[in-house]
Structure formats: C-alpha cells, structure tokens
Amino acid sequence: MNNAVVRVTAKEDRDAIVGLLAACPMFRPCEVAIGVEVLDEAVKSGPEGHYQSRTAFVEDAVVGWICWGPTPCTEATYDIYWIVVAEPHRGHRIGGSMLSAAEQEIRERGGRLAVVETSARSDYAATRKFYARHAYQQAAVVPDFYAPGDNKEIYVKPLQGLIPVCAIASAPSLQPEVHADDREKKA
C-alpha cells in the first residue's frame, strides 16, 4: 500500500534525508557524502537549480528521497542521481511514485531520456529489478568501475515516445564518423 505524498524537498527535510542515506547499507560513506552535497545544492537552488529534489512522506515522516537533473552537454537527457526509500517502506511503491513524479517533471521540462547508473553488486539486485519493472533497459556495463569486480550498469528509459534501446544504440548519429580521408588511408 502506498499512501506517500511526494513534494519538493524543503530545508527542514535535510536531516531526515541524510539519515536515510546514512542508514542505507549499500551506500559507502563517500557516496553518502556526495548525496549530502547534491541534496544541499538542490535545497539551496530550489526548483530553478540544476538538481531537482523531491521527498516522500508517510504521515509526517520522511520515507524517501529522489534527485535528478539535466545531463550536461546533452540534448534533453536527464540523470536520476539518487533514489532511496527507508527500509521499512520498501516494497510499498514509494520508490515507484517518486520515480514517476520525477519522470513526469522531466517530460514537462522537455526531457527525452532518463538515465540511471547503479552497481552490479549482488546487494543491488533489487535495485536493478526495480528499474526493469519501471521500463528501464540496460544500455551499458562498465567493468570494474566502482571497484575491482564492481561494474557500473547504466539503464535508460525514453520519455518521449517509445524508442527501443537497440534503436538508440544503433542510431546513425551515435556511430563514429568515417571520412573519405580515413577510408583512403585504410586502402
């Protein structure tokens, strides 16, 4: 059952969100520190800033947080930077509610593609299943990215129309350019 309310993160939500980040056993201390930096910037800059931040509440308790923003140097691509739900509230569709709210706001801002990055560690299996349930498709794996044996998995979801990932990956605009001079050098 999901009786959560999702709203713009306010300054008074900070301590509870920091607590959520710190209590999540999957996040290393350095990751929590980055999450707090992003949170502070989102709260400081508000809805006009780069980082967009929303908080989920059940009754008056903070139970979830999501943060996203436009990916620099792209055309309408957005990164979902952080999503966390308090342990006792996982499995109650709160994460899905926050993700849907973020995706809707991204669409309203003209966003066309949402990107998430996550670890391939076994303790992230539920996270990867969560993204798959919400129509994110694996687009890439970067071996040993976070640490030896800890790959980064990148998932994408088109937000404007239904474009399969295989079409995105094989789009001519993403293929390397071959110039006539290059072909002559190979001949």
Secondary structure, DSSP 8 states (H G I E B T S, - for coil): ----EEEE--GGGHHHHHHHHHH-TTS-HHHHHHHHHHHHHHHHHGGGSSSEEEEEEETTEEEEEEEEEE-TTSSSEEEEEEEEE-GGGTTSSHHHHHHHHHHHHHHHTT--EEEEEEE-SGGGHHHHHHHHHTT-EEEEEEEEEEETTEEEEEEEEESSS---HHHHHT-GGGS----HHHHHHH-
